[in-house]
Amino acid sequence: MLTNSKGFIWVETLIAMTVFISLCTFVLPIYSTIQQHQTIISERSLIGQHLYNELQKQLHEDRNPTYTSTETLVNRTVRIAFSLDGKFVKGCATWTNVKNKQEKLCLYGLSP
């Protein structure tokens, strides 16, 4: 049938490389975005757990109800502040996430 197929194999190789490069162009940015969101979610979870533990200490120990601290958690500088909000103690953590956006997480506890 075909006695000289050198040009056909060259075209097949170019098409395969084009498809491969196109897939890499779309997949790598999506993978990077997924990694960033995974980091943001895990940081938010760890900071939330730490804030919960600090709020429990605040509620069960005799501490000043207006308390502020700055700590380094998960390679982020986190500012934790407690204040009285009516009959509740409000604890808020603020930090800058991987995407350089400011995040804030607040928890409330019933003051004794």
Biopython code that builds the backbone (N, CA, C, O; Angstrom):
import numpy as np
from Bio.PDB.StructureBuilder import StructureBuilder

atoms = [
    (1, "MET", "N", (0.826, -1.194, 0.000)),
    (1, "MET", "CA", (0.000, 0.000, 0.000)),
    (1, "MET", "C", (0.866, 1.252, 0.000)),
    (1, "MET", "O", (1.103, 1.875, -1.035)),
    (2, "LEU", "N", (1.342, 1.607, 1.226)),
    (2, "LEU", "CA", (2.212, 2.783, 1.318)),
    (2, "LEU", "C", (3.659, 2.313, 1.390)),
    (2, "LEU", "O", (4.041, 1.587, 2.308)),
    (3, "THR", "N", (4.427, 2.716, 0.453)),
    (3, "THR", "CA", (5.828, 2.314, 0.459)),
    (3, "THR", "C", (6.702, 3.333, 1.160)),
    (3, "THR", "O", (7.745, 2.975, 1.706)),
    (4, "ASN", "N", (6.302, 4.598, 1.159)),
    (4, "ASN", "CA", (7.077, 5.654, 1.795)),
    (4, "ASN", "C", (6.162, 6.358, 2.779)),
    (4, "ASN", "O", (5.351, 7.189, 2.372)),
    (5, "SER", "N", (6.271, 6.044, 4.079)),
    (5, "SER", "CA", (5.373, 6.620, 5.077)),
    (5, "SER", "C", (6.101, 7.543, 6.042)),
    (5, "SER", "O", (5.616, 7.757, 7.153)),
    (6, "LYS", "N", (7.240, 8.092, 5.663)),
    (6, "LYS", "CA", (8.006, 8.961, 6.557)),
    (6, "LYS", "C", (7.262, 10.255, 6.861)),
    (6, "LYS", "O", (7.306, 10.720, 8.000)),
    (7, "GLY", "N", (6.608, 10.831, 5.923)),
    (7, "GLY", "CA", (5.850, 12.057, 6.153)),
    (7, "GLY", "C", (4.639, 11.827, 7.033)),
    (7, "GLY", "O", (4.285, 12.685, 7.841)),
    (8, "PHE", "N", (4.002, 10.679, 6.884)),
    (8, "PHE", "CA", (2.818, 10.358, 7.686)),
    (8, "PHE", "C", (3.192, 10.229, 9.163)),
    (8, "PHE", "O", (2.468, 10.735, 10.020)),
    (9, "ILE", "N", (4.304, 9.563, 9.479)),
    (9, "ILE", "CA", (4.740, 9.410, 10.873)),
    (9, "ILE", "C", (5.118, 10.772, 11.455)),
    (9, "ILE", "O", (4.854, 11.020, 12.632)),
    (10, "TRP", "N", (5.715, 11.643, 10.683)),
    (10, "TRP", "CA", (6.082, 12.981, 11.146)),
    (10, "TRP", "C", (4.832, 13.781, 11.514)),
    (10, "TRP", "O", (4.816, 14.452, 12.546)),
    (11, "VAL", "N", (3.792, 13.722, 10.693)),
    (11, "VAL", "CA", (2.542, 14.436, 10.968)),
    (11, "VAL", "C", (1.865, 13.848, 12.199)),
    (11, "VAL", "O", (1.338, 14.599, 13.020)),
    (12, "GLU", "N", (1.865, 12.537, 12.349)),
    (12, "GLU", "CA", (1.290, 11.903, 13.537)),
    (12, "GLU", "C", (2.002, 12.373, 14.807)),
    (12, "GLU", "O", (1.358, 12.669, 15.814)),
    (13, "THR", "N", (3.307, 12.436, 14.751)),
    (13, "THR", "CA", (4.089, 12.876, 15.904)),
    (13, "THR", "C", (3.788, 14.334, 16.251)),
    (13, "THR", "O", (3.643, 14.664, 17.429)),
    (14, "LEU", "N", (3.693, 15.195, 15.271)),
    (14, "LEU", "CA", (3.351, 16.604, 15.522)),
    (14, "LEU", "C", (1.973, 16.745, 16.142)),
    (14, "LEU", "O", (1.789, 17.537, 17.067)),
    (15, "ILE", "N", (1.009, 15.994, 15.649)),
    (15, "ILE", "CA", (-0.346, 16.069, 16.206)),
    (15, "ILE", "C", (-0.352, 15.554, 17.653)),
    (15, "ILE", "O", (-0.992, 16.151, 18.519)),
    (16, "ALA", "N", (0.351, 14.458, 17.913)),
    (16, "ALA", "CA", (0.409, 13.921, 19.276)),
    (16, "ALA", "C", (1.076, 14.916, 20.224)),
    (16, "ALA", "O", (0.608, 15.100, 21.347)),
    (17, "MET", "N", (2.148, 15.551, 19.794)),
    (17, "MET", "CA", (2.823, 16.546, 20.633)),
    (17, "MET", "C", (1.933, 17.753, 20.885)),
    (17, "MET", "O", (1.926, 18.301, 21.988)),
    (18, "THR", "N", (1.188, 18.168, 19.877)),
    (18, "THR", "CA", (0.271, 19.304, 20.038)),
    (18, "THR", "C", (-0.805, 18.978, 21.064)),
    (18, "THR", "O", (-1.124, 19.813, 21.911)),
    (19, "VAL", "N", (-1.367, 17.783, 21.002)),
    (19, "VAL", "CA", (-2.386, 17.369, 21.971)),
    (19, "VAL", "C", (-1.780, 17.309, 23.372)),
    (19, "VAL", "O", (-2.399, 17.773, 24.330)),
    (20, "PHE", "N", (-0.593, 16.751, 23.503)),
    (20, "PHE", "CA", (0.071, 16.639, 24.800)),
    (20, "PHE", "C", (0.363, 18.014, 25.396)),
    (20, "PHE", "O", (0.103, 18.239, 26.578)),
    (21, "ILE", "N", (0.890, 18.921, 24.610)),
    (21, "ILE", "CA", (1.202, 20.273, 25.092)),
    (21, "ILE", "C", (-0.079, 21.014, 25.459)),
    (21, "ILE", "O", (-0.097, 21.750, 26.446)),
    (22, "SER", "N", (-1.139, 20.837, 24.695)),
    (22, "SER", "CA", (-2.417, 21.478, 25.017)),
    (22, "SER", "C", (-2.956, 20.970, 26.352)),
    (22, "SER", "O", (-3.428, 21.757, 27.172)),
    (23, "LEU", "N", (-2.889, 19.671, 26.569)),
    (23, "LEU", "CA", (-3.345, 19.122, 27.851)),
    (23, "LEU", "C", (-2.521, 19.656, 29.011)),
    (23, "LEU", "O", (-3.073, 20.016, 30.051)),
    (24, "CYS", "N", (-1.210, 19.709, 28.844)),
    (24, "CYS", "CA", (-0.350, 20.248, 29.912)),
    (24, "CYS", "C", (-0.656, 21.717, 30.187)),
    (24, "CYS", "O", (-0.618, 22.161, 31.334)),
    (25, "THR", "N", (-0.956, 22.459, 29.139)),
    (25, "THR", "CA", (-1.274, 23.877, 29.297)),
    (25, "THR", "C", (-2.537, 24.087, 30.122)),
    (25, "THR", "O", (-2.640, 25.069, 30.857)),
    (26, "PHE", "N", (-3.488, 23.181, 30.009)),
    (26, "PHE", "CA", (-4.733, 23.310, 30.766)),
    (26, "PHE", "C", (-4.650, 22.665, 32.141)),
    (26, "PHE", "O", (-5.247, 23.176, 33.089)),
    (27, "VAL", "N", (-3.939, 21.573, 32.275)),
    (27, "VAL", "CA", (-3.931, 20.819, 33.523)),
    (27, "VAL", "C", (-3.037, 21.451, 34.583)),
    (27, "VAL", "O", (-3.423, 21.474, 35.752)),
    (28, "LEU", "N", (-1.881, 21.956, 34.237)),
    (28, "LEU", "CA", (-0.953, 22.496, 35.235)),
    (28, "LEU", "C", (-1.514, 23.701, 36.003)),
    (28, "LEU", "O", (-1.377, 23.732, 37.226)),
    (29, "PRO", "N", (-2.133, 24.690, 35.357)),
    (29, "PRO", "CA", (-2.729, 25.778, 36.148)),
    (29, "PRO", "C", (-3.879, 25.311, 37.050)),
    (29, "PRO", "O", (-4.049, 25.817, 38.160)),
    (30, "ILE", "N", (-4.652, 24.360, 36.572)),
    (30, "ILE", "CA", (-5.746, 23.831, 37.397)),
    (30, "ILE", "C", (-5.176, 23.116, 38.612)),
    (30, "ILE", "O", (-5.690, 23.277, 39.718)),
    (31, "TYR", "N", (-4.130, 22.337, 38.425)),
    (31, "TYR", "CA", (-3.485, 21.641, 39.530)),
    (31, "TYR", "C", (-2.922, 22.630, 40.548)),
    (31, "TYR", "O", (-3.044, 22.418, 41.754)),
    (32, "SER", "N", (-2.311, 23.699, 40.072)),
    (32, "SER", "CA", (-1.770, 24.726, 40.968)),
    (32, "SER", "C", (-2.878, 25.385, 41.787)),
    (32, "SER", "O", (-2.715, 25.618, 42.984)),
    (33, "THR", "N", (-3.989, 25.679, 41.149)),
    (33, "THR", "CA", (-5.126, 26.289, 41.846)),
    (33, "THR", "C", (-5.687, 25.330, 42.893)),
    (33, "THR", "O", (-6.030, 25.752, 43.998)),
    (34, "ILE", "N", (-5.781, 24.069, 42.562)),
    (34, "ILE", "CA", (-6.283, 23.079, 43.516)),
    (34, "ILE", "C", (-5.348, 22.985, 44.721)),
    (34, "ILE", "O", (-5.813, 22.884, 45.856)),
    (35, "GLN", "N", (-4.053, 23.017, 44.488)),
    (35, "GLN", "CA", (-3.083, 22.978, 45.585)),
    (35, "GLN", "C", (-3.239, 24.196, 46.497)),
    (35, "GLN", "O", (-3.179, 24.065, 47.720)),
    (36, "GLN", "N", (-3.439, 25.377, 45.911)),
    (36, "GLN", "CA", (-3.631, 26.584, 46.721)),
    (36, "GLN", "C", (-4.887, 26.465, 47.575)),
    (36, "GLN", "O", (-4.865, 26.797, 48.760)),
    (37, "HIS", "N", (-5.978, 25.997, 46.985)),
    (37, "HIS", "CA", (-7.224, 25.863, 47.748)),
    (37, "HIS", "C", (-7.085, 24.811, 48.845)),
    (37, "HIS", "O", (-7.641, 24.973, 49.932)),
    (38, "GLN", "N", (-6.358, 23.752, 48.575)),
    (38, "GLN", "CA", (-6.126, 22.738, 49.591)),
    (38, "GLN", "C", (-5.343, 23.326, 50.764)),
    (38, "GLN", "O", (-5.650, 23.040, 51.921)),
    (39, "THR", "N", (-4.338, 24.143, 50.470)),
    (39, "THR", "CA", (-3.558, 24.792, 51.529)),
    (39, "THR", "C", (-4.422, 25.750, 52.326)),
    (39, "THR", "O", (-4.334, 25.784, 53.553)),
    (40, "ILE", "N", (-5.260, 26.534, 51.648)),
    (40, "ILE", "CA", (-6.137, 27.486, 52.329)),
    (40, "ILE", "C", (-7.095, 26.753, 53.265)),
    (40, "ILE", "O", (-7.300, 27.186, 54.399)),
    (41, "ILE", "N", (-7.679, 25.658, 52.807)),
    (41, "ILE", "CA", (-8.643, 24.916, 53.626)),
    (41, "ILE", "C", (-7.963, 24.288, 54.831)),
    (41, "ILE", "O", (-8.510, 24.324, 55.933)),
    (42, "SER", "N", (-6.783, 23.713, 54.643)),
    (42, "SER", "CA", (-6.102, 23.091, 55.779)),
    (42, "SER", "C", (-5.648, 24.144, 56.792)),
    (42, "SER", "O", (-5.731, 23.915, 57.998)),
    (43, "GLU", "N", (-5.165, 25.305, 56.309)),
    (43, "GLU", "CA", (-4.788, 26.384, 57.235)),
    (43, "GLU", "C", (-6.000, 26.877, 58.007)),
    (43, "GLU", "O", (-5.922, 27.091, 59.216)),
    (44, "ARG", "N", (-7.115, 27.059, 57.318)),
    (44, "ARG", "CA", (-8.336, 27.530, 57.971)),
    (44, "ARG", "C", (-8.779, 26.552, 59.054)),
    (44, "ARG", "O", (-9.218, 26.963, 60.128)),
    (45, "SER", "N", (-8.662, 25.262, 58.771)),
    (45, "SER", "CA", (-9.042, 24.246, 59.750)),
    (45, "SER", "C", (-8.132, 24.281, 60.976)),
    (45, "SER", "O", (-8.617, 24.250, 62.108)),
    (46, "LEU", "N", (-6.824, 24.343, 60.760)),
    (46, "LEU", "CA", (-5.891, 24.371, 61.885)),
    (46, "LEU", "C", (-6.033, 25.640, 62.720)),
    (46, "LEU", "O", (-5.981, 25.586, 63.949)),
    (47, "ILE", "N", (-6.210, 26.763, 62.066)),
    (47, "ILE", "CA", (-6.384, 28.021, 62.799)),
    (47, "ILE", "C", (-7.703, 27.996, 63.563)),
    (47, "ILE", "O", (-7.777, 28.487, 64.689)),
    (48, "GLY", "N", (-8.743, 27.430, 62.958)),
    (48, "GLY", "CA", (-10.027, 27.305, 63.650)),
    (48, "GLY", "C", (-9.930, 26.428, 64.888)),
    (48, "GLY", "O", (-10.520, 26.749, 65.920)),
    (49, "GLN", "N", (-9.195, 25.328, 64.800)),
    (49, "GLN", "CA", (-8.997, 24.466, 65.967)),
    (49, "GLN", "C", (-8.230, 25.202, 67.067)),
    (49, "GLN", "O", (-8.568, 25.096, 68.246)),
    (50, "HIS", "N", (-7.200, 25.944, 66.672)),
    (50, "HIS", "CA", (-6.435, 26.697, 67.664)),
    (50, "HIS", "C", (-7.303, 27.782, 68.313)),
    (50, "HIS", "O", (-7.244, 27.986, 69.526)),
    (51, "LEU", "N", (-8.096, 28.467, 67.509)),
    (51, "LEU", "CA", (-8.988, 29.495, 68.053)),
    (51, "LEU", "C", (-9.994, 28.878, 69.019)),
    (51, "LEU", "O", (-10.290, 29.460, 70.063)),
    (52, "TYR", "N", (-10.520, 27.706, 68.678)),
    (52, "TYR", "CA", (-11.461, 27.016, 69.568)),
    (52, "TYR", "C", (-10.797, 26.685, 70.904)),
    (52, "TYR", "O", (-11.381, 26.906, 71.965)),
    (53, "ASN", "N", (-9.572, 26.155, 70.849)),
    (53, "ASN", "CA", (-8.859, 25.831, 72.087)),
    (53, "ASN", "C", (-8.599, 27.079, 72.929)),
    (53, "ASN", "O", (-8.752, 27.047, 74.150)),
    (54, "GLU", "N", (-8.212, 28.168, 72.285)),
    (54, "GLU", "CA", (-7.976, 29.417, 73.022)),
    (54, "GLU", "C", (-9.272, 29.965, 73.607)),
    (54, "GLU", "O", (-9.270, 30.510, 74.711)),
    (55, "LEU", "N", (-10.378, 29.827, 72.879)),
    (55, "LEU", "CA", (-11.674, 30.285, 73.392)),
    (55, "LEU", "C", (-12.087, 29.478, 74.611)),
    (55, "LEU", "O", (-12.632, 30.035, 75.564)),
    (56, "GLN", "N", (-11.836, 28.169, 74.597)),
    (56, "GLN", "CA", (-12.153, 27.336, 75.754)),
    (56, "GLN", "C", (-11.326, 27.757, 76.966)),
    (56, "GLN", "O", (-11.843, 27.821, 78.082)),
    (57, "LYS", "N", (-10.042, 28.043, 76.747)),
    (57, "LYS", "CA", (-9.205, 28.538, 77.843)),
    (57, "LYS", "C", (-9.760, 29.857, 78.365)),
    (57, "LYS", "O", (-9.810, 30.084, 79.574)),
    (58, "GLN", "N", (-10.173, 30.718, 77.452)),
    (58, "GLN", "CA", (-10.709, 32.031, 77.817)),
    (58, "GLN", "C", (-11.976, 31.880, 78.669)),
    (58, "GLN", "O", (-12.171, 32.621, 79.632)),
    (59, "LEU", "N", (-12.826, 30.924, 78.313)),
    (59, "LEU", "CA", (-14.100, 30.755, 79.019)),
    (59, "LEU", "C", (-13.933, 30.084, 80.378)),
    (59, "LEU", "O", (-14.662, 30.410, 81.315)),
    (60, "HIS", "N", (-12.992, 29.157, 80.503)),
    (60, "HIS", "CA", (-12.891, 28.359, 81.721)),
    (60, "HIS", "C", (-11.808, 28.819, 82.681)),
    (60, "HIS", "O", (-11.714, 28.286, 83.787)),
    (61, "GLU", "N", (-11.005, 29.769, 82.305)),
    (61, "GLU", "CA", (-10.011, 30.325, 83.205)),
    (61, "GLU", "C", (-10.368, 31.777, 83.460)),
    (61, "GLU", "O", (-11.052, 32.411, 82.656)),
    (62, "ASP", "N", (-9.904, 32.292, 84.569)),
    (62, "ASP", "CA", (-10.148, 33.701, 84.879)),
    (62, "ASP", "C", (-9.162, 34.559, 84.108)),
    (62, "ASP", "O", (-8.058, 34.833, 84.579)),
    (63, "ARG", "N", (-9.568, 34.977, 82.925)),
    (63, "ARG", "CA", (-8.726, 35.820, 82.086)),
    (63, "ARG", "C", (-9.441, 37.131, 81.802)),
    (63, "ARG", "O", (-10.655, 37.257, 81.963)),
    (64, "ASN", "N", (-8.663, 38.077, 81.382)),
    (64, "ASN", "CA", (-9.210, 39.354, 80.951)),
    (64, "ASN", "C", (-10.068, 39.105, 79.701)),
    (64, "ASN", "O", (-9.585, 38.506, 78.741)),
    (65, "PRO", "N", (-11.339, 39.558, 79.696)),
    (65, "PRO", "CA", (-12.197, 39.275, 78.541)),
    (65, "PRO", "C", (-11.766, 39.992, 77.259)),
    (65, "PRO", "O", (-12.177, 39.594, 76.169)),
    (66, "THR", "N", (-10.960, 41.023, 77.368)),
    (66, "THR", "CA", (-10.439, 41.679, 76.166)),
    (66, "THR", "C", (-8.967, 41.314, 76.053)),
    (66, "THR", "O", (-8.109, 41.951, 76.664)),
    (67, "TYR", "N", (-8.692, 40.307, 75.286)),
    (67, "TYR", "CA", (-7.363, 39.712, 75.203)),
    (67, "TYR", "C", (-6.972, 39.626, 73.739)),
    (67, "TYR", "O", (-7.768, 39.192, 72.907)),
    (68, "THR", "N", (-5.740, 40.042, 73.416)),
    (68, "THR", "CA", (-5.259, 39.998, 72.036)),
    (68, "THR", "C", (-3.866, 39.390, 72.019)),
    (68, "THR", "O", (-3.027, 39.711, 72.861)),
    (69, "SER", "N", (-3.626, 38.516, 71.057)),
    (69, "SER", "CA", (-2.288, 37.949, 70.904)),
    (69, "SER", "C", (-1.981, 37.771, 69.426)),
    (69, "SER", "O", (-2.883, 37.676, 68.594)),
    (70, "THR", "N", (-0.713, 37.727, 69.121)),
    (70, "THR", "CA", (-0.260, 37.470, 67.756)),
    (70, "THR", "C", (0.638, 36.250, 67.806)),
    (70, "THR", "O", (1.619, 36.224, 68.549)),
    (71, "GLU", "N", (0.306, 35.241, 67.019)),
    (71, "GLU", "CA", (1.045, 33.991, 67.034)),
    (71, "GLU", "C", (1.395, 33.582, 65.611)),
    (71, "GLU", "O", (0.794, 34.060, 64.649)),
    (72, "THR", "N", (2.355, 32.711, 65.490)),
    (72, "THR", "CA", (2.702, 32.146, 64.182)),
    (72, "THR", "C", (2.194, 30.714, 64.137)),
    (72, "THR", "O", (2.684, 29.845, 64.858)),
    (73, "LEU", "N", (1.218, 30.480, 63.293)),
    (73, "LEU", "CA", (0.643, 29.155, 63.098)),
    (73, "LEU", "C", (0.719, 28.818, 61.618)),
    (73, "LEU", "O", (0.497, 29.688, 60.775)),
    (74, "VAL", "N", (1.025, 27.586, 61.293)),
    (74, "VAL", "CA", (1.103, 27.087, 59.911)),
    (74, "VAL", "C", (1.802, 28.082, 58.979)),
    (74, "VAL", "O", (1.332, 28.353, 57.874)),
    (75, "ASN", "N", (2.921, 28.614, 59.443)),
    (75, "ASN", "CA", (3.732, 29.569, 58.674)),
    (75, "ASN", "C", (2.979, 30.855, 58.347)),
    (75, "ASN", "O", (3.297, 31.521, 57.362)),
    (76, "ARG", "N", (2.005, 31.206, 59.143)),
    (76, "ARG", "CA", (1.240, 32.441, 58.968)),
    (76, "ARG", "C", (1.217, 33.186, 60.300)),
    (76, "ARG", "O", (1.180, 32.574, 61.367)),
    (77, "THR", "N", (1.238, 34.504, 60.222)),
    (77, "THR", "CA", (1.071, 35.317, 61.418)),
    (77, "THR", "C", (-0.423, 35.502, 61.640)),
    (77, "THR", "O", (-1.127, 36.070, 60.805)),
    (78, "VAL", "N", (-0.890, 35.012, 62.782)),
    (78, "VAL", "CA", (-2.315, 35.014, 63.093)),
    (78, "VAL", "C", (-2.544, 35.915, 64.293)),
    (78, "VAL", "O", (-1.880, 35.780, 65.320)),
    (79, "ARG", "N", (-3.484, 36.832, 64.156)),
    (79, "ARG", "CA", (-3.854, 37.728, 65.263)),
    (79, "ARG", "C", (-5.148, 37.204, 65.855)),
    (79, "ARG", "O", (-6.159, 37.093, 65.161)),
    (80, "ILE", "N", (-5.112, 36.881, 67.144)),
    (80, "ILE", "CA", (-6.287, 36.366, 67.842)),
    (80, "ILE", "C", (-6.718, 37.408, 68.857)),
    (80, "ILE", "O", (-5.917, 37.860, 69.675)),
    (81, "ALA", "N", (-7.983, 37.785, 68.803)),
    (81, "ALA", "CA", (-8.507, 38.808, 69.709)),
    (81, "ALA", "C", (-9.808, 38.310, 70.327)),
    (81, "ALA", "O", (-10.646, 37.715, 69.650)),
    (82, "PHE", "N", (-9.961, 38.563, 71.619)),
    (82, "PHE", "CA", (-11.185, 38.217, 72.341)),
    (82, "PHE", "C", (-11.813, 39.489, 72.873)),
    (82, "PHE", "O", (-11.119, 40.401, 73.321)),
    (83, "SER", "N", (-13.123, 39.540, 72.819)),
    (83, "SER", "CA", (-13.846, 40.694, 73.357)),
    (83, "SER", "C", (-15.202, 40.235, 73.860)),
    (83, "SER", "O", (-15.679, 39.157, 73.503)),
    (84, "LEU", "N", (-15.818, 41.063, 74.691)),
    (84, "LEU", "CA", (-17.167, 40.771, 75.176)),
    (84, "LEU", "C", (-18.177, 41.328, 74.190)),
    (84, "LEU", "O", (-18.066, 42.472, 73.748)),
    (85, "ASP", "N", (-19.155, 40.515, 73.852)),
    (85, "ASP", "CA", (-20.223, 40.907, 72.935)),
    (85, "ASP", "C", (-21.539, 40.532, 73.605)),
    (85, "ASP", "O", (-22.111, 39.474, 73.343)),
    (86, "GLY", "N", (-22.007, 41.430, 74.479)),
    (86, "GLY", "CA", (-23.194, 41.116, 75.270)),
    (86, "GLY", "C", (-22.839, 40.079, 76.316)),
    (86, "GLY", "O", (-21.921, 40.279, 77.111)),
    (87, "LYS", "N", (-23.571, 38.959, 76.315)),
    (87, "LYS", "CA", (-23.261, 37.895, 77.272)),
    (87, "LYS", "C", (-22.343, 36.827, 76.663)),
    (87, "LYS", "O", (-22.136, 35.769, 77.256)),
    (88, "PHE", "N", (-21.807, 37.110, 75.496)),
    (88, "PHE", "CA", (-20.924, 36.170, 74.816)),
    (88, "PHE", "C", (-19.488, 36.696, 74.773)),
    (88, "PHE", "O", (-19.248, 37.903, 74.774)),
    (89, "VAL", "N", (-18.559, 35.768, 74.737)),
    (89, "VAL", "CA", (-17.166, 36.105, 74.487)),
    (89, "VAL", "C", (-16.917, 35.805, 73.010)),
    (89, "VAL", "O", (-17.143, 34.688, 72.545)),
    (90, "LYS", "N", (-16.453, 36.808, 72.289)),
    (90, "LYS", "CA", (-16.212, 36.678, 70.854)),
    (90, "LYS", "C", (-14.708, 36.538, 70.634)),
    (90, "LYS", "O", (-13.923, 37.384, 71.063)),
    (91, "GLY", "N", (-14.324, 35.470, 69.968)),
    (91, "GLY", "CA", (-12.924, 35.252, 69.630)),
    (91, "GLY", "C", (-12.760, 35.268, 68.120)),
    (91, "GLY", "O", (-13.434, 34.519, 67.413)),
    (92, "CYS", "N", (-11.877, 36.110, 67.622)),
    (92, "CYS", "CA", (-11.661, 36.229, 66.178)),
    (92, "CYS", "C", (-10.184, 36.038, 65.853)),
    (92, "CYS", "O", (-9.305, 36.525, 66.563)),
    (93, "ALA", "N", (-9.939, 35.323, 64.775)),
    (93, "ALA", "CA", (-8.579, 35.138, 64.260)),
    (93, "ALA", "C", (-8.521, 35.754, 62.872)),
    (93, "ALA", "O", (-9.393, 35.498, 62.042)),
    (94, "THR", "N", (-7.505, 36.561, 62.614)),
    (94, "THR", "CA", (-7.312, 37.157, 61.293)),
    (94, "THR", "C", (-5.911, 36.820, 60.799)),
    (94, "THR", "O", (-4.952, 36.819, 61.571)),
    (95, "TRP", "N", (-5.804, 36.534, 59.508)),
    (95, "TRP", "CA", (-4.528, 36.192, 58.898)),
    (95, "TRP", "C", (-4.599, 36.430, 57.402)),
    (95, "TRP", "O", (-5.676, 36.650, 56.849)),
    (96, "THR", "N", (-3.449, 36.386, 56.752)),
    (96, "THR", "CA", (-3.360, 36.518, 55.298)),
    (96, "THR", "C", (-3.073, 35.136, 54.728)),
    (96, "THR", "O", (-2.109, 34.483, 55.129)),
    (97, "ASN", "N", (-3.911, 34.687, 53.788)),
    (97, "ASN", "CA", (-3.772, 33.325, 53.258)),
    (97, "ASN", "C", (-2.766, 33.262, 52.112)),
    (97, "ASN", "O", (-2.075, 34.241, 51.832)),
    (98, "VAL", "N", (-2.688, 32.119, 51.457)),
    (98, "VAL", "CA", (-1.720, 31.874, 50.391)),
    (98, "VAL", "C", (-1.921, 32.827, 49.217)),
    (98, "VAL", "O", (-0.954, 33.217, 48.561)),
    (99, "LYS", "N", (-3.151, 33.199, 48.952)),
    (99, "LYS", "CA", (-3.456, 34.102, 47.840)),
    (99, "LYS", "C", (-3.349, 35.570, 48.240)),
    (99, "LYS", "O", (-3.806, 36.445, 47.503)),
    (100, "ASN", "N", (-2.749, 35.852, 49.400)),
    (100, "ASN", "CA", (-2.585, 37.199, 49.945)),
    (100, "ASN", "C", (-3.919, 37.911, 50.158)),
    (100, "ASN", "O", (-4.020, 39.126, 49.984)),
    (101, "LYS", "N", (-4.925, 37.154, 50.532)),
    (101, "LYS", "CA", (-6.226, 37.727, 50.897)),
    (101, "LYS", "C", (-6.390, 37.616, 52.403)),
    (101, "LYS", "O", (-5.997, 36.627, 53.021)),
    (102, "GLN", "N", (-6.976, 38.649, 52.971)),
    (102, "GLN", "CA", (-7.205, 38.694, 54.406)),
    (102, "GLN", "C", (-8.383, 37.784, 54.754)),
    (102, "GLN", "O", (-9.447, 37.876, 54.140)),
    (103, "GLU", "N", (-8.190, 36.906, 55.739)),
    (103, "GLU", "CA", (-9.262, 36.025, 56.195)),
    (103, "GLU", "C", (-9.550, 36.300, 57.656)),
    (103, "GLU", "O", (-8.669, 36.704, 58.415)),
    (104, "LYS", "N", (-10.803, 36.072, 58.038)),
    (104, "LYS", "CA", (-11.211, 36.272, 59.422)),
    (104, "LYS", "C", (-12.159, 35.146, 59.817)),
    (104, "LYS", "O", (-13.083, 34.808, 59.078)),
    (105, "LEU", "N", (-11.918, 34.573, 60.986)),
    (105, "LEU", "CA", (-12.753, 33.501, 61.508)),
    (105, "LEU", "C", (-13.115, 33.868, 62.941)),
    (105, "LEU", "O", (-12.235, 34.142, 63.758)),
    (106, "CYS", "N", (-14.409, 33.873, 63.245)),
    (106, "CYS", "CA", (-14.860, 34.229, 64.599)),
    (106, "CYS", "C", (-15.669, 33.088, 65.207)),
    (106, "CYS", "O", (-16.445, 32.416, 64.528)),
    (107, "LEU", "N", (-15.464, 32.892, 66.497)),
    (107, "LEU", "CA", (-16.237, 31.916, 67.281)),
    (107, "LEU", "C", (-16.787, 32.632, 68.503)),
    (107, "LEU", "O", (-16.179, 33.571, 69.017)),
    (108, "TYR", "N", (-17.944, 32.175, 68.959)),
    (108, "TYR", "CA", (-18.574, 32.760, 70.133)),
    (108, "TYR", "C", (-18.725, 31.710, 71.210)),
    (108, "TYR", "O", (-18.947, 30.532, 70.928)),
    (109, "GLY", "N", (-18.601, 32.160, 72.462)),
    (109, "GLY", "CA", (-18.818, 31.292, 73.603)),
    (109, "GLY", "C", (-19.599, 32.037, 74.663)),
    (109, "GLY", "O", (-19.437, 33.246, 74.829)),
    (110, "LEU", "N", (-20.446, 31.319, 75.381)),
    (110, "LEU", "CA", (-21.261, 31.921, 76.426)),
    (110, "LEU", "C", (-20.393, 32.165, 77.656)),
    (110, "LEU", "O", (-19.821, 31.237, 78.227)),
    (111, "SER", "N", (-20.308, 33.433, 78.050)),
    (111, "SER", "CA", (-19.451, 33.773, 79.192)),
    (111, "SER", "C", (-20.103, 33.272, 80.488)),
    (111, "SER", "O", (-21.323, 33.321, 80.643)),
    (112, "PRO", "N", (-19.262, 32.788, 81.414)),
    (112, "PRO", "CA", (-19.807, 32.242, 82.665)),
    (112, "PRO", "C", (-20.382, 33.286, 83.576)),
    (112, "PRO", "O", (-20.872, 32.961, 84.658)),
]
sb = StructureBuilder()
sb.init_structure("model")
sb.init_model(0)
sb.init_chain("A")
sb.init_seg("    ")
for serial, (resi, resn, name, xyz) in enumerate(atoms, 1):
    if name == "N":
        sb.init_residue(resn, " ", resi, " ")
    sb.init_atom(name, np.array(xyz, "f"), 0.0, 1.0, " ", f" {name:<3s}", serial, name[0])
structure = sb.get_structure()
